Amino acid sequence: MKKHVSRGFRLAAVLVLAAAGALTLRAGENTASPAKGPAAAPNAAAPKPAESSGAPAKQEVGEVSEIGRAAQPLPEMPAPPAKPREKEKSAAPNAAAAPALPEMPALPAEAGKDRTVPAETAAPLSAGEARTRSLGELVNALVSEETEAKLDHLLRAVETAPFDSGAALIHLENLCSKRAAALAALERFDALWERNPASARLAWSGCALHRAAGEDLRGARLLDRSLAALAEDPGCDPGELFGLRLERLDFFERMQDFAGGRAYIAGLLPGAGERAGRLLEAALDFHAVGALRTEGGRRPAADWINSALPCRRAHAETLLALRRRDAEVVSFAVCGDRIRLYQRHGRRDFALALAEEFAERFPGPASQLQICAAAAEAGDVKNCEAMLCVMPAGKYPEAITATLRFRARLQAKDFKAAEAFLARPEAKTIRLRARLDLLAARHEYPELLKAATALARRRRDGSEDGTVLNALLTAAERCSDLKALALARRLIGKKNENDPVFANAIGYIGVMIGGDPAEASRLVEIALDDDPENAAYLDSLACVRLKQGKLDEAEKLIRHALRRADLGSGVAVLIEHAADIAAARGDRAGALAGYRGALALADDDPAIDAEALKRKIAALEGKKAE
């Protein structure tokens, strides 16, 4: 499930934890046995630096800062697992194919080939143009002659050798990462895929192209044919077949067929064998997503939140099932991934227990540091300190150990102890960043604004210290201070203003604190042009349209954002914004359900202002009583 994203950048103090992860991983390579297969498929691409033009990746555990909507993801600890499409070494190369799956729910009939693109995803065309122009006309309008020539060349190469065209397919996927190009290639590619359903390479590329084109139903149909053909092929790599089955689960999620997806997972589990852990990790995200998202249509928010209860139960059961299989984890990298997965799903106790169990089986400094990090995230100061005391002196840089000690106190919400720790000599290297972090954690936003503004005025370029820029953006949003936002914009500079991460952050914060909606729309559309499927960017544009009074377009955009969002990447904020739109429509029941749903997730999402949500709920309940 390859989605994205959080909204801006995280405090630079987290880079210390990332460095700790890199050190831990290097030490751990000689600590544990090699993995039996690749780890669970990552839910998002690796994060890009702030100066790049890429979309931010999802939130990961281990950060120190709580900076609200201005947070940018940082490198994970340890390094990310292998991509799901890489072949998995099977324990038995000639093993029989997995048992047949239960019959999948029937998919609705496809529309004709002259489909038009939905208005909310057809940028830069207007909604009216998108409704009246055919698919072919749309593609001709958006794809340049140079791109068409490249597509033709690559498609001819694939058509010549569909079973031996790996390089051409990789280039084709890269070229078709944008929607218009993917749509232009789809007809010819699908004809080729239909003629060669037993080609795993075509199946992988077909999934990527249909996702980029937004043609989920069509891609799911063709993938079903490939899965049936590959299951009957005795020479098919079982690991590759398993990976493609997880891709099918992604289509269930994208089409919001959560009932069908639950049945599909139940059919896969009996034959998963040693891959059951991977499947449960994918199922965990799937069920969590189903528990939080809409199911499409013009349904009141109260209905779609209540309809998520079966997914919530499945999510809790899957967490327990995965925990029971933790003894199977024998790779240090896989252990780190599983720990972060538990933390992301709110079970920091599971994460710490796994770290301790793994250290018993594979003792060493790397495992000890992993316990320290898990204890810090759980706010277990005593355990964190105990591990640091037994670790070899000087094994890791002082900045790493100081960050872990500070993080443990911050997560325990013992702010006095955190402040006292910053006065100690060993905290000198992290003091500046940590003080800003502490102010944000205490929600002392006026003080954060003063501190960040003073530091920002000493710097000509905010990119030199992301901590200050992040704090300034957070304070600008929380204090509704347009002057602070303007200062942050000057720090970013004109050379970086068109970077999608910066453009989205400035545009979103601007419109939320009373800035010009037209300028906010221009900036957010720069970000969406780079990544049209980015949930945070779609959400930002939904907020702009809400401020402009364009409620129909705002609702379409927020539903699209909810379909594309990834757990842990601000879903609660999206639900809050969906409730804002429901309130603007006069749907009190829907708005109340949305606000209550977002409030239930407030503890795990620093972007949520719990007090503001409580005020919104109280206002709506007061109106209802009247």
C-alpha positions as CSV (number, residue, x, y, z in Angstrom):
1,M,0.0,0.0,0.0
2,K,2.0,2.8,-1.4
3,K,0.7,6.0,-0.1
4,H,2.1,9.0,1.5
5,V,2.3,11.6,3.6
6,S,2.5,14.1,6.3
7,R,2.2,17.8,5.7
8,G,5.5,19.7,6.0
9,F,8.8,19.0,7.9
10,R,9.7,17.6,11.3
11,L,12.2,19.2,13.8
12,A,15.8,18.5,13.0
13,A,16.4,17.0,16.4
14,V,15.0,13.8,15.1
15,L,18.0,13.5,12.8
16,V,19.9,12.4,16.0
17,L,17.5,9.5,16.4
18,A,17.9,8.7,12.7
19,A,21.7,8.6,13.2
20,A,21.1,6.3,16.2
21,G,19.1,4.0,13.9
22,A,21.9,3.9,11.3
23,L,24.5,3.0,14.0
24,T,22.1,0.4,15.4
25,L,21.5,-1.2,12.1
26,R,25.2,-1.5,11.3
27,A,25.8,-3.1,14.7
28,G,22.8,-5.3,14.3
29,E,23.9,-6.8,11.0
30,N,26.3,-9.0,13.0
31,T,23.8,-9.6,15.8
32,A,21.0,-11.6,14.3
33,S,20.4,-14.2,11.7
34,P,19.5,-13.2,8.2
35,A,15.8,-12.8,7.4
36,K,14.0,-15.7,5.8
37,G,12.3,-13.3,3.4
38,P,11.8,-9.6,2.8
39,A,10.1,-7.5,5.4
40,A,6.6,-6.2,5.1
41,A,6.1,-3.8,2.2
42,P,6.6,-0.3,3.3
43,N,3.6,1.9,3.1
44,A,5.4,4.9,1.6
45,A,8.4,5.8,-0.4
46,A,11.5,6.9,1.5
47,P,11.4,10.6,2.5
48,K,13.2,13.2,0.4
49,P,15.3,16.1,1.7
50,A,13.6,19.4,2.1
51,E,15.3,20.9,-0.8
52,S,14.0,18.2,-3.2
53,S,10.8,18.4,-5.1
54,G,9.3,15.2,-3.9
55,A,6.3,14.6,-1.7
56,P,6.9,14.0,2.0
57,A,6.5,10.5,3.3
58,K,4.4,9.2,6.1
59,Q,5.1,9.9,9.7
60,E,7.4,7.5,11.5
61,V,8.0,6.9,15.1
62,G,11.1,8.3,16.7
63,E,10.7,12.0,16.2
64,V,11.2,14.4,19.0
65,S,9.1,17.3,17.7
66,E,5.4,17.7,17.8
67,I,5.0,20.5,15.2
68,G,1.5,20.0,14.0
69,R,0.7,20.4,10.3
70,A,4.1,21.7,9.5
71,A,5.9,18.3,10.0
72,Q,8.2,16.7,7.5
73,P,9.1,13.0,7.7
74,L,12.6,12.0,8.4
75,P,14.7,8.9,7.8
76,E,13.5,5.8,9.6
77,M,15.5,3.8,12.2
78,P,16.7,1.4,10.9
79,A,16.8,1.5,7.1
80,P,13.6,0.6,5.2
81,P,12.9,-2.9,4.1
82,A,13.1,-4.3,0.6
83,K,10.5,-3.3,-1.9
84,P,7.6,-5.7,-2.0
85,R,8.1,-6.4,-5.7
86,E,11.6,-7.9,-5.1
87,K,11.5,-11.6,-5.4
88,E,11.4,-13.4,-2.1
89,K,13.6,-16.4,-1.4
90,S,11.2,-19.3,-0.9
91,A,12.0,-22.0,1.7
92,A,10.9,-24.6,-0.8
93,P,11.5,-23.6,-4.4
94,N,9.2,-26.4,-5.7
95,A,6.6,-25.9,-3.1
96,A,3.0,-26.3,-4.2
97,A,0.9,-23.2,-4.9
98,A,-1.1,-21.8,-2.1
99,P,-4.6,-23.1,-1.7
100,A,-7.3,-21.5,-3.9
101,L,-8.8,-18.3,-2.4
102,P,-12.4,-17.8,-1.8
103,E,-14.3,-16.4,-4.8
104,M,-13.8,-12.6,-4.8
105,P,-16.8,-10.3,-4.7
106,A,-18.0,-9.4,-8.1
107,L,-16.7,-6.1,-9.4
108,P,-19.2,-3.7,-11.0
109,A,-19.2,-3.4,-14.8
110,E,-16.7,-1.1,-16.3
111,A,-17.7,2.0,-18.0
112,G,-17.0,2.3,-21.8
113,K,-13.6,3.2,-23.2
114,D,-14.7,6.8,-23.6
115,R,-14.7,7.4,-19.9
116,T,-14.0,10.9,-18.7
117,V,-11.7,11.8,-15.8
118,P,-13.4,12.7,-12.5
119,A,-13.5,16.5,-12.1
120,E,-11.5,16.5,-8.9
121,T,-8.5,14.7,-10.4
122,A,-8.4,16.2,-13.9
123,A,-6.2,19.3,-13.1
124,P,-5.4,21.5,-14.8
125,L,-8.7,21.3,-16.7
126,S,-11.8,22.8,-15.1
127,A,-14.6,20.5,-13.8
128,G,-16.8,21.4,-16.8
129,E,-14.1,20.6,-19.3
130,A,-13.3,17.2,-17.6
131,R,-17.0,16.3,-17.8
132,T,-17.3,17.1,-21.5
133,R,-14.0,15.9,-23.0
134,S,-13.3,12.3,-23.8
135,L,-10.4,10.4,-22.4
136,G,-8.5,10.6,-25.7
137,E,-9.0,14.4,-26.0
138,L,-7.8,14.8,-22.4
139,V,-4.7,12.8,-23.0
140,N,-3.9,14.7,-26.1
141,A,-4.2,17.9,-24.1
142,L,-1.9,16.9,-21.3
143,V,0.8,14.7,-22.9
144,S,3.5,16.3,-24.9
145,E,4.7,15.0,-28.2
146,E,8.1,14.1,-26.6
147,T,6.3,12.0,-24.0
148,E,4.1,10.3,-26.6
149,A,7.3,9.4,-28.6
150,K,8.9,7.9,-25.5
151,L,5.8,6.0,-24.6
152,D,5.5,4.6,-28.1
153,H,9.2,3.5,-28.0
154,L,8.9,1.8,-24.6
155,L,5.6,0.1,-25.4
156,R,7.0,-1.3,-28.7
157,A,10.0,-2.7,-26.7
158,V,7.6,-4.4,-24.2
159,E,5.3,-5.7,-27.0
160,T,8.3,-7.3,-28.7
161,A,9.4,-9.2,-25.6
162,P,6.7,-9.2,-22.9
163,F,8.3,-11.8,-20.7
164,D,11.8,-10.4,-20.9
165,S,11.5,-6.6,-20.8
166,G,12.4,-5.7,-17.2
167,A,14.4,-2.6,-18.1
168,A,11.8,-1.2,-20.5
169,L,9.0,-1.8,-18.0
170,I,11.0,0.1,-15.3
171,H,11.4,3.1,-17.6
172,L,7.7,2.9,-18.5
173,E,6.7,3.0,-14.9
174,N,8.9,6.0,-14.3
175,L,7.6,7.8,-17.3
176,C,4.0,7.0,-16.4
177,S,4.2,8.2,-12.8
178,K,2.0,11.2,-13.7
179,R,-1.7,10.5,-14.5
180,A,-1.9,11.8,-18.0
181,A,1.0,9.7,-19.2
182,A,-0.3,6.6,-17.5
183,L,-3.7,7.1,-19.2
184,A,-2.0,7.5,-22.6
185,A,-0.2,4.2,-22.2
186,L,-3.1,2.2,-20.7
187,E,-5.0,1.0,-23.7
188,R,-1.9,-0.6,-25.4
189,F,-0.5,-1.9,-22.2
190,D,-3.7,-3.5,-21.1
191,A,-4.1,-5.3,-24.5
192,L,-0.6,-6.7,-24.0
193,W,-1.3,-7.7,-20.4
194,E,-4.6,-9.5,-21.4
195,R,-2.6,-11.5,-24.0
196,N,0.1,-12.4,-21.4
197,P,-1.6,-12.9,-18.0
198,A,1.1,-15.2,-16.7
199,S,3.8,-12.5,-16.9
200,A,4.6,-11.4,-13.4
201,R,6.6,-8.5,-14.7
202,L,3.7,-7.2,-16.7
203,A,1.5,-7.7,-13.6
204,W,3.8,-5.6,-11.4
205,S,4.0,-2.8,-14.0
206,G,0.2,-3.0,-14.6
207,C,-0.5,-2.4,-11.0
208,A,1.8,0.7,-11.0
209,L,0.2,2.1,-14.2
210,H,-3.4,1.6,-13.1
211,R,-2.7,3.2,-9.7
212,A,-1.1,6.2,-11.4
213,A,-4.0,6.5,-13.9
214,G,-6.6,6.2,-11.1
215,E,-8.1,3.1,-12.9
216,D,-8.4,0.9,-9.9
217,L,-11.3,-1.2,-11.0
218,R,-9.7,-2.0,-14.4
219,G,-6.4,-2.8,-12.8
220,A,-8.0,-5.1,-10.2
221,R,-9.8,-7.1,-13.0
222,L,-6.6,-7.6,-14.9
223,L,-4.6,-8.5,-11.8
224,D,-7.2,-11.1,-10.9
225,R,-6.6,-12.8,-14.3
226,S,-2.9,-12.7,-13.7
227,L,-3.1,-14.2,-10.2
228,A,-5.2,-17.1,-11.5
229,A,-2.8,-17.8,-14.3
230,L,0.3,-17.5,-12.1
231,A,-1.2,-19.8,-9.4
232,E,-1.5,-22.5,-12.1
233,D,2.1,-22.1,-13.3
234,P,4.4,-24.6,-11.5
235,G,7.4,-22.4,-12.4
236,C,6.1,-19.3,-10.7
237,D,8.1,-18.0,-7.8
238,P,5.9,-18.4,-4.7
239,G,7.4,-15.2,-3.2
240,E,6.5,-13.2,-6.3
241,L,3.0,-14.6,-6.4
242,F,2.6,-13.6,-2.7
243,G,3.8,-10.1,-3.4
244,L,1.2,-9.7,-6.2
245,R,-1.5,-10.9,-3.9
246,L,-0.6,-8.1,-1.5
247,E,-0.9,-5.7,-4.5
248,R,-4.5,-7.0,-4.9
249,L,-5.2,-6.1,-1.3
250,D,-4.1,-2.6,-2.1
251,F,-6.7,-2.4,-4.8
252,F,-9.4,-3.5,-2.3
253,E,-8.3,-0.6,-0.1
254,R,-8.2,1.9,-2.9
255,M,-11.7,1.0,-4.0
256,Q,-12.8,1.0,-0.3
257,D,-14.1,-2.6,-0.5
258,F,-13.3,-3.4,3.1
259,A,-15.7,-6.3,3.4
260,G,-14.2,-7.9,0.3
261,G,-10.7,-7.2,1.6
262,R,-11.4,-8.9,4.9
263,A,-12.6,-12.1,3.1
264,Y,-9.5,-12.0,0.9
265,I,-7.2,-11.8,3.8
266,A,-9.0,-14.7,5.5
267,G,-8.5,-16.7,2.3
268,L,-4.8,-16.0,2.2
269,L,-3.8,-16.7,5.8
270,P,-4.1,-20.5,5.8
271,G,-1.6,-20.9,2.9
272,A,0.7,-18.0,4.0
273,G,3.1,-20.2,5.9
274,E,6.3,-18.3,6.8
275,R,4.9,-15.2,5.1
276,A,2.0,-15.0,7.6
277,G,3.9,-12.2,9.4
278,R,4.1,-10.1,6.3
279,L,0.5,-10.7,5.5
280,L,-0.6,-9.7,9.0
281,E,1.4,-6.5,8.8
282,A,-0.3,-5.6,5.5
283,A,-3.7,-6.6,7.0
284,L,-3.1,-4.4,10.0
285,D,-2.8,-1.3,7.9
286,F,-5.7,-2.4,5.7
287,H,-8.1,-2.8,8.7
288,A,-6.9,0.4,10.3
289,V,-7.6,2.3,7.1
290,G,-11.0,0.8,6.9
291,A,-11.8,1.8,10.4
292,L,-11.0,5.4,9.6
293,R,-12.2,6.2,6.1
294,T,-15.4,6.9,4.3
295,E,-17.0,4.3,2.0
296,G,-17.9,6.7,-0.8
297,G,-21.2,8.2,-1.9
298,R,-23.1,11.1,-0.3
299,R,-23.5,9.5,3.1
300,P,-23.6,11.4,6.4
301,A,-20.3,11.3,8.3
302,A,-22.1,9.5,11.2
303,D,-23.0,6.6,8.9
304,W,-19.5,6.0,7.5
305,I,-17.8,6.3,10.9
306,N,-20.2,3.7,12.4
307,S,-19.9,1.4,9.4
308,A,-16.1,1.1,10.2
309,L,-16.7,-0.9,13.4
310,P,-16.0,-4.3,11.7
311,C,-12.7,-3.0,10.5
312,R,-11.9,-1.8,14.0
313,R,-12.5,-5.2,15.5
314,A,-10.4,-6.8,12.7
315,H,-7.6,-4.3,13.4
316,A,-7.5,-5.2,17.1
317,E,-7.5,-8.9,16.4
318,T,-4.8,-8.6,13.8
319,L,-2.5,-6.7,16.2
320,L,-2.9,-9.6,18.7
321,A,-2.3,-12.2,16.0
322,L,0.9,-10.5,14.9
323,R,2.1,-10.1,18.5
324,R,1.8,-13.9,18.9
325,R,4.1,-14.4,16.0
326,D,6.9,-12.1,17.3
327,A,9.1,-15.1,18.1
328,E,9.5,-15.7,14.4
329,V,11.4,-12.4,14.0
330,V,15.1,-13.3,13.6
331,S,16.4,-10.3,11.6
332,F,17.4,-7.1,13.3
333,A,16.0,-5.0,10.4
334,V,12.7,-6.9,10.4
335,C,12.5,-6.4,14.2
336,G,13.0,-2.6,13.8
337,D,10.2,-2.5,11.2
338,R,7.9,-4.5,13.4
339,I,8.6,-2.2,16.4
340,R,7.8,0.9,14.3
341,L,4.6,-0.8,13.1
342,Y,3.4,-1.4,16.6
343,Q,4.3,2.2,17.6
344,R,2.4,3.6,14.6
345,H,-0.7,1.6,15.6
346,G,-0.6,2.9,19.1
347,R,0.8,-0.2,20.8
348,R,4.1,1.1,22.2
349,D,3.8,-1.6,24.9
350,F,4.0,-4.3,22.2
351,A,7.0,-2.5,20.6
352,L,8.9,-2.4,23.9
353,A,8.1,-6.1,24.7
354,L,9.4,-7.2,21.3
355,A,12.6,-5.2,21.7
356,E,13.2,-6.8,25.0
357,E,12.4,-10.3,23.8
358,F,14.7,-9.8,20.7
359,A,17.5,-8.7,22.9
360,E,17.3,-11.8,25.0
361,R,17.7,-14.0,21.9
362,F,20.3,-11.7,20.2
363,P,22.1,-9.8,23.0
364,G,24.5,-6.9,22.2
365,P,24.8,-3.1,22.1
366,A,22.6,-2.8,19.1
367,S,19.7,-4.6,20.8
368,Q,20.3,-2.5,23.9
369,L,20.0,0.7,21.9
370,Q,16.8,-0.7,20.3
371,I,15.3,-1.2,23.8
372,C,16.4,2.4,24.7
373,A,14.6,3.8,21.7
374,A,11.4,1.7,22.3
375,A,11.4,2.7,26.0
376,A,11.8,6.4,25.1
377,E,8.8,6.2,22.7
378,A,6.8,4.5,25.4
379,G,7.7,7.2,27.9
380,D,9.4,4.5,30.1
381,V,12.2,6.7,31.7
382,K,13.3,4.0,34.2
383,N,13.8,1.3,31.5
384,C,15.5,3.8,29.1
385,E,18.0,4.9,31.8
386,A,18.7,1.3,32.9
387,M,19.7,0.3,29.4
388,L,21.8,3.4,28.9
389,C,23.7,2.6,32.2
390,V,24.6,-0.9,31.1
391,M,25.7,0.1,27.5
392,P,29.5,0.5,26.9
393,A,30.6,4.1,27.7
394,G,31.3,6.1,24.6
395,K,29.7,3.5,22.3
396,Y,27.4,6.1,20.8
397,P,27.6,9.9,20.4
398,E,26.5,11.9,23.4
399,A,23.9,13.6,21.2
400,I,22.1,10.3,20.6
401,T,21.9,9.3,24.3
402,A,20.9,12.8,25.3
403,T,18.1,12.8,22.7
404,L,16.8,9.4,24.0
405,R,16.8,10.6,27.6
406,F,15.0,13.8,26.7
407,R,12.5,11.9,24.4
408,A,11.6,9.5,27.2
409,R,10.7,12.4,29.6
410,L,8.8,14.2,26.8
411,Q,6.7,11.1,25.9
412,A,6.0,10.6,29.6
413,K,4.7,14.1,29.6
414,D,7.0,14.9,32.5
415,F,7.8,18.3,31.3
416,K,9.5,19.5,34.5
417,A,11.9,16.5,34.3
418,A,12.5,17.2,30.6
419,E,13.3,20.9,31.3
420,A,15.6,19.9,34.2
421,F,17.4,17.4,31.9
422,L,18.2,20.2,29.4
423,A,20.1,22.1,32.1
424,R,22.5,19.2,32.4
425,P,25.9,19.4,30.7
426,E,25.3,16.3,28.5
427,A,22.2,18.0,26.9
428,K,24.3,20.9,25.5
429,T,24.3,19.5,22.0
430,I,20.5,19.2,21.7
431,R,19.5,22.1,23.9
432,L,18.3,24.6,21.2
433,R,16.2,22.1,19.3
434,A,14.9,20.4,22.4
435,R,13.7,23.7,24.0
436,L,11.6,24.5,20.9
437,D,10.3,20.9,21.1
438,L,9.4,21.3,24.7
439,L,7.5,24.5,24.1
440,A,5.5,22.8,21.3
441,A,4.8,19.8,23.5
442,R,3.5,22.1,26.2
443,H,1.4,23.9,23.7
444,E,3.0,27.2,24.7
445,Y,2.7,28.6,21.3
446,P,3.1,32.3,22.0
447,E,6.5,31.5,23.7
448,L,7.4,29.3,20.8
449,L,6.6,32.1,18.4
450,K,8.8,34.5,20.2
451,A,11.7,32.1,20.4
452,A,11.5,30.9,16.8
453,T,11.1,34.5,15.5
454,A,14.2,35.7,17.4
455,L,16.2,32.7,16.1
456,A,14.9,33.1,12.5
457,R,15.9,36.7,12.3
458,R,19.5,35.7,12.9
459,R,19.5,33.4,9.9
460,R,19.4,34.4,6.3
461,D,18.2,31.0,5.0
462,G,15.9,28.8,7.0
463,S,17.2,25.7,5.2
464,E,20.3,26.0,7.3
465,D,18.4,25.0,10.4
466,G,15.1,23.2,9.7
467,T,14.4,23.2,13.5
468,V,13.8,27.0,13.5
469,L,11.8,27.0,10.3
470,N,9.6,24.2,11.6
471,A,9.0,25.8,14.9
472,L,8.1,29.1,13.1
473,L,5.6,27.4,10.9
474,T,4.0,25.6,13.8
475,A,3.8,28.8,15.9
476,A,2.4,30.8,12.9
477,E,-0.4,28.2,12.5
478,R,-1.3,27.9,16.2
479,C,-1.1,31.6,16.8
480,S,-2.8,32.6,13.5
481,D,0.1,35.0,12.9
482,L,0.4,36.0,9.3
483,K,3.6,38.0,10.0
484,A,5.3,34.9,11.3
485,L,4.2,33.0,8.2
486,A,5.6,35.8,6.0
487,L,9.0,35.6,7.9
488,A,9.0,31.8,7.3
489,R,8.3,32.4,3.6
490,R,11.3,34.8,3.4
491,L,13.5,32.2,5.1
492,I,12.4,29.6,2.5
493,G,13.3,32.0,-0.2
494,K,12.1,32.3,-3.8
495,K,14.4,29.5,-5.0
496,N,12.6,27.0,-2.8
497,E,9.1,28.4,-2.8
498,N,7.9,26.2,-5.6
499,D,9.1,23.1,-3.9
500,P,5.9,21.1,-3.3
501,V,6.6,20.5,0.4
502,F,7.1,24.2,1.1
503,A,4.4,25.4,-1.3
504,N,1.8,23.1,0.4
505,A,2.9,24.1,3.9
506,I,2.7,27.8,3.2
507,G,-0.6,27.5,1.2
508,Y,-2.3,25.4,3.8
509,I,-1.3,27.4,6.9
510,G,-2.0,30.6,5.1
511,V,-5.6,29.8,4.3
512,M,-6.2,28.3,7.7
513,I,-5.1,31.5,9.5
514,G,-6.9,34.0,7.3
515,G,-4.6,34.5,4.4
516,D,-5.6,35.0,0.7
517,P,-7.5,31.9,-0.6
518,A,-6.5,32.6,-4.2
519,E,-2.7,32.7,-3.3
520,A,-3.2,29.6,-1.1
521,S,-4.9,27.8,-4.0
522,R,-2.0,28.7,-6.3
523,L,0.6,27.3,-3.9
524,V,-1.3,24.1,-3.2
525,E,-1.9,23.5,-6.9
526,I,1.9,23.7,-7.4
527,A,2.2,20.8,-4.9
528,L,-0.6,18.8,-6.5
529,D,0.9,19.2,-9.9
530,D,4.0,17.3,-8.6
531,D,2.0,14.6,-6.8
532,P,-1.8,14.6,-7.7
533,E,-2.5,11.6,-5.4
534,N,-0.9,13.1,-2.3
535,A,-3.5,13.0,0.5
536,A,-2.1,16.0,2.4
537,Y,-2.1,18.2,-0.8
538,L,-5.7,17.1,-1.6
539,D,-6.7,17.9,1.9
540,S,-5.1,21.3,1.7
541,L,-7.0,22.1,-1.5
542,A,-10.2,20.9,0.2
543,C,-9.6,23.4,3.0
544,V,-9.1,26.2,0.4
545,R,-12.3,25.3,-1.4
546,L,-14.1,25.3,2.0
547,K,-12.9,28.8,2.7
548,Q,-14.0,29.8,-0.8
549,G,-17.5,28.4,-0.1
550,K,-17.2,25.7,-2.9
551,L,-18.6,22.9,-0.7
552,D,-19.2,20.3,-3.5
553,E,-15.6,20.5,-4.7
554,A,-14.3,20.5,-1.1
555,E,-16.3,17.3,-0.3
556,K,-15.0,15.6,-3.4
557,L,-11.4,16.5,-2.6
558,I,-11.6,15.4,1.1
559,R,-13.1,12.1,0.1
560,H,-10.4,11.6,-2.4
561,A,-7.8,12.5,0.3
562,L,-9.3,10.0,2.7
563,R,-9.0,7.3,0.1
564,R,-5.4,8.1,-0.6
565,A,-4.2,8.8,3.0
566,D,-2.0,6.4,4.9
567,L,-2.5,5.5,8.6
568,G,-0.2,7.6,10.7
569,S,0.0,10.5,8.2
570,G,-2.7,12.8,9.6
571,V,-5.8,10.8,8.9
572,A,-7.4,12.3,12.1
573,V,-6.9,15.8,10.7
574,L,-8.5,14.7,7.4
575,I,-11.5,13.4,9.4
576,E,-11.7,16.7,11.2
577,H,-11.8,18.6,7.9
578,A,-14.4,16.3,6.6
579,A,-16.5,17.2,9.7
580,D,-15.8,20.9,9.0
581,I,-17.3,20.4,5.6
582,A,-20.3,18.5,7.0
583,A,-20.9,21.4,9.5
584,A,-20.8,23.9,6.7
585,R,-23.5,21.9,4.9
586,G,-25.6,21.9,8.1
587,D,-25.1,18.2,8.7
588,R,-24.8,18.4,12.5
589,A,-24.9,14.6,13.1
590,G,-22.2,14.0,10.5
591,A,-20.1,16.8,11.9
592,L,-20.4,15.6,15.5
593,A,-19.4,12.0,14.4
594,G,-16.4,13.4,12.6
595,Y,-15.2,15.6,15.4
596,R,-15.6,12.8,18.0
597,G,-13.8,10.4,15.7
598,A,-10.9,12.8,15.3
599,L,-10.8,13.5,19.0
600,A,-10.5,9.8,19.7
601,L,-7.3,9.8,17.7
602,A,-5.9,13.0,19.1
603,D,-3.3,11.4,21.4
604,D,-1.6,9.7,18.5
605,D,-1.6,12.7,16.2
606,P,0.3,15.9,17.2
607,A,-1.5,17.8,14.4
608,I,-4.8,17.6,16.2
609,D,-5.8,20.4,18.5
610,A,-7.9,18.5,21.1
611,E,-9.2,21.6,22.8
612,A,-10.4,23.2,19.6
613,L,-12.2,19.9,18.7
614,K,-13.9,19.9,22.1
615,R,-15.1,23.5,21.5
616,K,-16.5,22.5,18.1
617,I,-18.3,19.5,19.7
618,A,-19.7,21.7,22.5
619,A,-21.0,24.3,20.0
620,L,-22.8,21.7,18.0
621,E,-24.2,19.9,21.0
622,G,-25.5,23.3,22.3
623,K,-27.2,23.9,18.9
624,K,-28.7,20.5,19.0
625,A,-30.1,21.0,22.5
626,E,-31.7,24.3,21.4
